[in-house]
Amino acid sequence: MAANILLSECIFSIVYLQMIIEDRLNVVKSERNVEKIEEKINCGQVEELLIQGERELALARAMLQWRPWEPLIEEAPQNQWKWPPS
C-alpha cells in the first residue's frame, strides 16, 4: 500500500515539474527582458531560477537511481508512514 502511495506521489511530482518547466520555458522564449522574465515567473532572480533548475535536475537524476516507486527491499518499521511521528 505504501508503495502505491509513493508511486502516485512520484508521478504527480514528475507531472507537476514538467508543467513548471514548460511554463518557464514559454516565458523565456516569449520575453527577452530579464526583469520581465523574473516578474512573470515570480520565483526570484534569473540566477536563482537557474539554481532551482539545476537542483531539480539533480533530484530527478537521483530519483532515477533511488527508484522510490519500487517496492521496499524489506518491510518498513511499524508506523514508518504515520505522521506526526509517535
Stockholm file with secondary structure:
# STOCKHOLM 1.0

chainA/1-86         MAANILLSECIFSIVYLQMIIEDRLNVVKSERNVEKIEEKINCGQVEELLIQGERELALARAMLQWRPWEPLIEEAPQNQWKWPPS
#=GR chainA/1-86 SS CHHHHHHHHHHHHHHHHHHHHHHHHHHHHHCCCHHHHHHHHCSSCHHHHHHHHHHHHHHHHHHHHHCTTSCCSSCCCTTTTCSSCC
#=GC SS_cons        CHHHHHHHHHHHHHHHHHHHHHHHHHHHHHCCCHHHHHHHHCSSCHHHHHHHHHHHHHHHHHHHHHCTTSCCSSCCCTTTTCSSCC
//
